[in-house]
């Protein structure tokens, strides 16, 4: 836009050549000088890499353009005093605000000096000075608008990238929690079905049906996790935990006290039970597991303790790390590690969410 608008002012120096105001060898030099000026003008306009980011050749070309705008009006006089307006447009579009204001003031001084030396009338000088100022302010506004739009596009791209990254992390975390539990249960049930089948027990068929049911449930949960609609409820996870621990031969005791959990904490504690019980089944080699849930005095407390033999040294896996991130996001605290009494203990303590006043 700025480039096209500035080319309007070619009318005046071109008219000097075509009207015969400049003749002889000076006319040829005028044409060559005009072509050189326009080429430098266009090159300067196209040199920035982006709005607000000058390119390698921007400042050298701009310096050459300023030099031409000062010298050519002194040599050819007449309509050539409009050349500083070109520089005003370039400066306003290409430089930051403070530098652009200084450049506009400088071009106004050049126009005034050229008009005085060329003995132009006062009306012409006033008109050119007004155009330098008004066009400078106009294209400064255009540049600032384009810079803001460009920054907004970059910010939107970054937000989209972060959202995609967060979504990939959510899916990876959910799939780990879902499949770790379900596949562990399938393995246990399959092993039990194999032993019952070898013993000729009719219960083997029941275990195989349980394996099929767990596999179908896992497939459904994976689909729901990928689409983002799945929500793990505490009661469903406690039922699933009992089934998994029973299949692993672990005696289970579940205790709940207090009022029902709010929806947000119910989902969070459902994930915690799934992760904790999966670790008991896969790693603890425990004979007993106690699960307690309490909600009172504005706090929700979940504890999963077993009597197994935790590995030494203890290093939290990706599942517990993801669970800790969920708990921290809810304003709670997660602690996990070997218990002084033996075994392993996982505890989640979360304050009740603040309810909005009615």
C-alpha positions as CSV (number, residue, x, y, z in Angstrom):
1,X,0.0,0.0,0.0
2,X,2.7,2.5,1.0
3,X,4.8,1.6,-2.1
4,X,1.8,2.2,-4.5
5,X,0.8,5.4,-2.8
6,X,4.3,6.9,-2.9
7,X,4.6,6.3,-6.6
8,X,2.0,9.0,-7.1
9,X,4.6,11.6,-6.5
10,X,6.6,10.5,-9.6
11,X,4.2,12.7,-11.5
12,X,6.1,15.9,-10.6
13,X,9.7,15.0,-11.5
14,X,8.5,13.1,-14.6
15,X,6.6,16.2,-15.7
16,X,9.7,18.3,-15.4
17,X,11.4,16.0,-17.9
18,X,8.5,15.6,-20.3
19,X,7.6,19.3,-20.3
20,X,11.1,20.5,-21.3
21,X,11.9,22.1,-18.0
22,X,15.0,19.9,-18.0
23,X,16.8,19.5,-21.4
24,X,19.9,18.2,-23.0
25,X,22.3,15.9,-21.2
26,X,20.7,17.0,-17.9
27,X,17.5,15.4,-19.0
28,X,19.2,12.0,-19.5
29,X,20.8,12.3,-16.1
30,X,17.4,13.2,-14.7
31,X,15.8,10.1,-16.1
32,X,18.7,7.9,-14.9
33,X,18.5,9.5,-11.5
34,X,14.8,9.0,-11.3
35,X,15.1,5.3,-12.3
36,X,17.8,4.8,-9.7
37,X,15.7,6.5,-7.0
38,X,12.6,4.4,-7.7
39,X,14.6,1.2,-7.8
40,X,16.2,2.1,-4.4
41,X,12.8,3.0,-3.0
42,X,11.2,-0.3,-4.0
43,X,14.2,-2.3,-2.8
44,X,14.1,-0.6,0.5
45,X,10.4,-1.3,0.9
46,X,10.8,-5.0,0.1
47,X,14.0,-5.5,2.2
48,X,12.5,-6.1,5.6
49,X,12.0,-9.8,6.6
50,X,8.8,-9.0,8.4
51,X,6.9,-6.1,9.9
52,X,9.0,-4.7,12.7
53,X,12.1,-6.7,11.7
54,X,14.4,-4.9,9.2
55,X,16.4,-7.0,6.9
56,X,20.1,-7.1,6.3
57,X,20.0,-4.4,3.5
58,X,17.2,-2.2,4.9
59,X,19.3,0.4,6.7
60,X,22.0,0.7,3.9
61,X,19.3,1.1,1.3
62,X,17.4,3.6,3.4
63,X,20.6,5.7,3.9
64,X,21.1,5.7,0.1
65,X,17.5,6.7,-0.4
66,X,17.8,9.6,2.0
67,X,21.0,10.8,0.3
68,X,19.2,10.7,-3.1
69,X,16.2,12.6,-1.6
70,X,18.6,15.3,-0.4
71,X,20.9,15.7,-3.4
72,X,18.5,15.2,-6.4
73,X,16.2,18.2,-5.5
74,X,19.3,20.4,-5.2
75,X,20.5,19.3,-8.6
76,X,17.3,19.2,-10.7
77,X,15.1,21.6,-8.7
78,X,11.4,22.0,-9.6
79,X,9.1,19.0,-8.9
80,X,12.0,17.0,-7.4
81,X,11.4,18.5,-4.0
82,X,8.6,15.9,-3.6
83,X,11.2,13.1,-3.3
84,X,11.6,13.4,0.5
85,X,7.9,12.3,0.7
86,X,9.0,8.9,-0.6
87,X,11.5,8.6,2.2
88,X,8.8,9.7,4.7
89,X,6.6,6.8,3.6
90,X,9.5,4.3,3.9
91,X,10.6,5.6,7.3
92,X,7.1,5.6,8.7
93,X,6.5,2.0,7.5
94,X,9.9,0.5,8.3
95,X,11.1,2.1,11.6
96,X,9.9,2.0,15.2
97,X,7.9,4.9,16.5
98,X,10.7,7.1,18.0
99,X,13.0,6.6,15.0
100,X,10.1,7.2,12.6
101,X,9.3,10.5,14.3
102,X,12.9,11.6,14.1
103,X,13.0,10.6,10.4
104,X,9.8,12.5,9.7
105,X,11.2,15.6,11.3
106,X,14.4,15.2,9.3
107,X,12.5,14.9,6.0
108,X,10.4,18.0,6.9
109,X,13.7,19.9,7.4
110,X,15.0,18.6,4.0
111,X,11.8,19.7,2.3
112,X,12.0,23.2,3.8
113,X,15.7,23.5,2.9
114,X,15.1,22.3,-0.7
115,X,12.2,24.7,-1.1
116,X,14.2,27.6,0.2
117,X,17.2,26.8,-2.0
118,X,14.9,26.2,-5.0
119,X,13.0,29.5,-4.2
120,X,9.7,27.7,-4.2
121,X,6.7,29.8,-3.1
122,X,5.4,29.6,0.5
123,X,2.2,27.8,-0.5
124,X,4.2,24.9,-2.1
125,X,6.4,24.6,0.9
126,X,3.5,24.6,3.3
127,X,1.7,22.0,1.2
128,X,4.7,19.7,1.0
129,X,5.4,20.0,4.8
130,X,1.8,19.2,5.5
131,X,2.0,16.1,3.3
132,X,5.2,14.9,5.0
133,X,3.6,15.2,8.5
134,X,0.2,13.8,7.6
135,X,1.6,10.9,5.5
136,X,4.2,10.1,8.2
137,X,1.6,9.9,10.9
138,X,-0.8,7.9,8.6
139,X,1.8,5.3,7.7
140,X,3.1,5.0,11.3
141,X,-0.4,4.0,12.3
142,X,-0.6,1.5,9.4
143,X,2.7,0.0,10.4
144,X,1.7,-0.2,14.1
145,X,-1.5,-1.9,13.1
146,X,0.3,-4.4,10.9
147,X,2.8,-5.1,13.6
148,X,0.1,-5.8,16.2
149,X,-1.8,-8.1,13.7
150,X,1.4,-10.0,13.0
151,X,2.1,-10.4,16.7
152,X,-1.4,-11.6,17.2
153,X,-1.1,-14.2,14.5
154,X,2.2,-15.4,16.1
155,X,0.5,-15.5,19.5
156,X,-2.4,-17.5,18.1
157,X,0.0,-20.0,16.5
158,X,1.8,-20.4,19.7
159,X,-1.4,-20.9,21.6
160,X,-2.5,-23.5,19.1
161,X,0.9,-25.3,19.4
162,X,0.7,-25.3,23.2
163,X,-2.9,-26.6,23.1
164,X,-1.9,-29.4,20.7
165,X,1.0,-30.3,23.0
166,X,-1.2,-30.3,26.0
167,X,-3.8,-32.4,24.3
168,X,-1.1,-35.0,23.3
169,X,0.1,-35.0,26.9
170,X,-3.5,-35.6,28.1
171,X,-4.1,-38.4,25.7
172,X,-0.7,-40.1,26.6
173,X,-1.4,-39.7,30.3
174,X,-5.0,-41.1,30.0
175,X,-3.9,-44.0,27.8
176,X,-1.2,-44.9,30.3
177,X,-3.7,-44.9,33.2
178,X,-6.4,-46.7,31.3
179,X,-4.3,-49.4,29.6
180,X,-2.0,-50.0,32.5
181,X,-4.9,-51.0,34.7
182,X,-6.9,-52.9,32.1
183,X,-4.0,-54.9,30.6
184,X,-2.8,-55.9,34.1
185,X,-6.3,-57.2,34.9
186,X,-6.5,-59.0,31.5
187,X,-3.1,-60.7,32.2
188,X,-4.2,-61.8,35.7
189,X,-7.5,-63.1,34.5
190,X,-5.9,-64.9,31.6
191,X,-3.4,-66.6,33.9
192,X,-6.1,-67.6,36.2
193,X,-8.2,-69.0,33.4
194,X,-5.2,-71.0,32.1
195,X,-4.7,-72.6,35.6
196,X,-8.4,-73.4,35.9
197,X,-8.5,-74.8,32.4
198,X,-5.5,-77.1,33.2
199,X,-7.3,-78.3,36.3
200,X,-10.5,-78.9,34.3
201,X,-12.6,-76.4,36.3
202,X,-15.7,-75.0,34.7
203,X,-14.9,-71.6,36.2
204,X,-12.3,-71.1,33.4
205,X,-15.1,-70.1,31.0
206,X,-16.2,-67.4,33.5
207,X,-12.7,-66.0,33.7
208,X,-12.5,-65.9,29.9
209,X,-15.8,-64.0,29.7
210,X,-14.3,-61.6,32.3
211,X,-11.3,-61.1,30.1
212,X,-13.5,-60.3,27.1
213,X,-15.6,-57.9,29.2
214,X,-12.4,-56.1,30.4
215,X,-11.0,-55.9,26.9
216,X,-14.2,-54.4,25.5
217,X,-14.4,-51.9,28.4
218,X,-10.7,-50.9,27.8
219,X,-11.5,-50.4,24.1
220,X,-14.4,-48.2,24.9
221,X,-12.5,-46.2,27.5
222,X,-9.6,-45.6,25.1
223,X,-12.0,-44.2,22.5
224,X,-13.6,-42.0,25.1
225,X,-10.2,-40.8,26.3
226,X,-9.1,-39.9,22.8
227,X,-12.2,-37.9,22.1
228,X,-12.0,-36.2,25.5
229,X,-15.3,-37.3,27.0
230,X,-14.2,-39.9,29.5
231,X,-14.6,-39.2,33.2
232,X,-13.4,-41.8,35.7
233,X,-15.9,-42.0,38.7
234,X,-14.7,-43.1,42.1
235,X,-17.4,-45.7,42.7
236,X,-16.7,-47.4,39.3
237,X,-13.0,-47.4,39.9
238,X,-13.4,-48.9,43.4
239,X,-15.5,-51.7,41.9
240,X,-12.8,-52.3,39.2
241,X,-10.1,-52.1,41.9
242,X,-11.7,-54.9,43.9
243,X,-12.0,-57.1,40.8
244,X,-8.4,-56.6,39.9
245,X,-7.0,-57.1,43.4
246,X,-9.2,-60.2,43.9
247,X,-7.9,-61.6,40.6
248,X,-4.3,-61.0,41.8
249,X,-5.0,-62.8,45.1
250,X,-4.8,-59.7,47.2
251,X,-7.2,-59.3,50.1
252,X,-8.9,-55.9,49.8
253,X,-10.6,-53.6,52.3
254,X,-12.3,-50.4,51.2
255,X,-13.5,-47.8,53.7
256,X,-15.4,-44.5,52.9
257,X,-16.3,-41.9,55.4
258,X,-17.9,-38.5,55.2
259,X,-20.2,-37.0,52.6
260,X,-20.1,-37.8,48.8
261,X,-17.2,-36.1,46.9
262,X,-17.9,-33.2,44.6
263,X,-17.8,-34.1,40.9
264,X,-14.3,-32.6,40.3
265,X,-12.8,-34.6,43.2
266,X,-14.7,-37.7,42.4
267,X,-13.1,-37.8,39.0
268,X,-9.6,-37.1,40.4
269,X,-9.9,-39.7,43.1
270,X,-11.1,-42.2,40.5
271,X,-7.9,-41.7,38.5
272,X,-5.9,-42.0,41.7
273,X,-7.5,-45.3,42.7
274,X,-6.9,-46.7,39.2
275,X,-3.2,-45.7,39.2
276,X,-2.6,-46.9,42.8
277,X,-4.2,-50.3,42.4
278,X,-2.5,-50.8,39.1
279,X,0.9,-50.3,40.8
280,X,-0.2,-52.7,43.6
281,X,-1.1,-55.4,41.1
282,X,2.0,-55.0,38.9
283,X,4.8,-54.2,41.3
284,X,3.9,-54.7,45.0
285,X,3.7,-58.5,45.3
286,X,1.3,-57.7,48.2
287,X,-1.1,-60.0,50.1
288,X,-3.3,-57.2,51.4
289,X,-4.4,-53.7,50.2
290,X,-6.4,-51.1,52.1
291,X,-8.2,-48.3,50.4
292,X,-9.7,-45.5,52.5
293,X,-11.6,-42.4,51.3
294,X,-12.6,-39.6,53.6
295,X,-14.3,-36.2,52.9
296,X,-14.9,-33.9,55.8
297,X,-13.8,-30.5,57.2
298,X,-13.4,-29.2,53.7
299,X,-10.7,-31.8,52.7
300,X,-10.8,-35.0,50.7
301,X,-8.3,-37.7,51.7
302,X,-7.5,-40.9,49.8
303,X,-5.0,-43.5,51.0
304,X,-4.0,-46.7,49.3
305,X,-1.7,-48.9,51.4
306,X,-0.3,-52.4,50.8
307,X,1.9,-54.9,52.6
308,X,4.1,-55.7,49.6
309,X,7.8,-55.3,49.1
310,X,8.6,-52.0,47.3
311,X,11.7,-51.8,45.1
312,X,14.7,-50.0,46.6
313,X,15.5,-47.4,45.8
314,X,12.0,-46.1,45.0
315,X,11.6,-44.1,41.8
316,X,8.2,-42.8,40.8
317,X,7.1,-43.9,37.3
318,X,5.3,-41.9,34.6
319,X,1.9,-42.9,36.0
320,X,2.5,-41.4,39.4
321,X,4.1,-38.4,37.8
322,X,1.0,-37.7,35.7
323,X,-1.2,-38.3,38.8
324,X,0.9,-35.8,40.8
325,X,0.3,-33.2,38.0
326,X,-3.4,-33.7,38.2
327,X,-3.4,-33.4,42.0
328,X,-1.3,-30.3,41.9
329,X,-3.6,-28.7,39.3
330,X,-6.5,-29.3,41.8
331,X,-4.5,-27.5,44.6
332,X,-3.7,-30.8,46.4
333,X,-0.7,-32.7,47.5
334,X,0.3,-36.3,46.6
335,X,2.7,-38.4,48.6
336,X,3.9,-41.8,47.6
337,X,6.7,-44.1,48.9
338,X,7.6,-47.0,51.2
339,X,5.7,-47.0,54.5
340,X,7.6,-47.2,57.8
341,X,5.3,-50.1,58.8
342,X,6.3,-52.0,55.6
343,X,4.7,-52.0,52.2
344,X,3.9,-49.0,50.1
345,X,1.5,-46.1,50.7
346,X,-0.1,-43.6,48.3
347,X,-1.9,-40.6,49.7
348,X,-3.8,-37.8,48.0
349,X,-5.0,-34.8,50.1
350,X,-7.1,-32.2,48.2
351,X,-9.0,-29.2,49.6
352,X,-12.7,-29.0,48.6
353,X,-13.3,-26.8,45.6
354,X,-14.7,-23.3,46.5
355,X,-18.4,-23.1,45.6
356,X,-19.6,-20.0,43.9
357,X,-22.2,-18.0,45.9
358,X,-25.7,-18.5,44.7
